[in-house]
């Protein structure tokens, strides 16, 4: 019964997200205008500390139209030197959603680093589904992502 409820919630969430966010004009997901990328979490920390750490506006950088926060000047400099290495894939949108050809918000606490790339998911239940076949979902996401950006 619990699996059925989770499946229904995931499907309902997917349908709602598709209706709200089929495509995006912003290459980087931000929760609201002026908000930092990745909800203010330091993307370098996922790689260096193995966990998300809240960033600080004191250590910030602009990249691809978004402001990114970092926990330290060292992390900020690492990001500035190679933002592609530290930024989440698909602009921080949900990797499961992008694999299914729509966009949805990415939760910085529902994350994985796979093959030295950071992926976010909408929430933990969605991440559980995404983790069942990451190779396929990553390949599908890579194929879908360029078309999801409204020019």
KALINNOR-V581437 format. One record per residue. N is the residue number from 1. PHI is phi as a letter, one per 40 degrees, with the letter a starting at -180 (none if undefined). Layout:
BEGIN
n:N phi:PHI
n:N phi:PHI
END
This chain:
BEGIN
n:1 phi:none
n:2 phi:c
n:3 phi:c
n:4 phi:c
n:5 phi:c
n:6 phi:c
n:7 phi:c
n:8 phi:c
n:9 phi:c
n:10 phi:c
n:11 phi:c
n:12 phi:c
n:13 phi:c
n:14 phi:c
n:15 phi:c
n:16 phi:c
n:17 phi:c
n:18 phi:c
n:19 phi:c
n:20 phi:c
n:21 phi:b
n:22 phi:c
n:23 phi:b
n:24 phi:a
n:25 phi:c
n:26 phi:b
n:27 phi:c
n:28 phi:b
n:29 phi:c
n:30 phi:b
n:31 phi:c
n:32 phi:a
n:33 phi:d
n:34 phi:g
n:35 phi:c
n:36 phi:c
n:37 phi:c
n:38 phi:f
n:39 phi:f
n:40 phi:g
n:41 phi:c
n:42 phi:c
n:43 phi:c
n:44 phi:c
n:45 phi:c
n:46 phi:c
n:47 phi:c
n:48 phi:c
n:49 phi:b
n:50 phi:g
n:51 phi:a
n:52 phi:c
n:53 phi:b
n:54 phi:c
n:55 phi:c
n:56 phi:b
n:57 phi:d
n:58 phi:c
n:59 phi:b
n:60 phi:b
n:61 phi:a
n:62 phi:c
n:63 phi:a
n:64 phi:f
n:65 phi:g
n:66 phi:b
n:67 phi:c
n:68 phi:b
n:69 phi:b
n:70 phi:b
n:71 phi:c
n:72 phi:a
n:73 phi:c
n:74 phi:c
n:75 phi:c
n:76 phi:c
n:77 phi:c
n:78 phi:c
n:79 phi:c
n:80 phi:d
n:81 phi:c
n:82 phi:a
n:83 phi:d
n:84 phi:c
n:85 phi:c
n:86 phi:b
n:87 phi:c
n:88 phi:c
n:89 phi:c
n:90 phi:f
n:91 phi:g
n:92 phi:g
n:93 phi:c
n:94 phi:c
n:95 phi:c
n:96 phi:c
n:97 phi:c
n:98 phi:c
n:99 phi:c
n:100 phi:b
n:101 phi:g
n:102 phi:a
n:103 phi:b
n:104 phi:a
n:105 phi:c
n:106 phi:b
n:107 phi:c
n:108 phi:c
n:109 phi:c
n:110 phi:b
n:111 phi:b
n:112 phi:a
n:113 phi:b
n:114 phi:b
n:115 phi:f
n:116 phi:g
n:117 phi:b
n:118 phi:c
n:119 phi:b
n:120 phi:b
n:121 phi:b
n:122 phi:d
n:123 phi:a
n:124 phi:c
n:125 phi:c
n:126 phi:c
n:127 phi:c
n:128 phi:d
n:129 phi:c
n:130 phi:c
n:131 phi:c
n:132 phi:c
n:133 phi:a
n:134 phi:c
n:135 phi:d
n:136 phi:c
n:137 phi:c
n:138 phi:c
n:139 phi:c
n:140 phi:c
n:141 phi:c
n:142 phi:c
n:143 phi:c
n:144 phi:c
n:145 phi:d
n:146 phi:d
n:147 phi:c
n:148 phi:c
n:149 phi:c
n:150 phi:c
n:151 phi:c
END
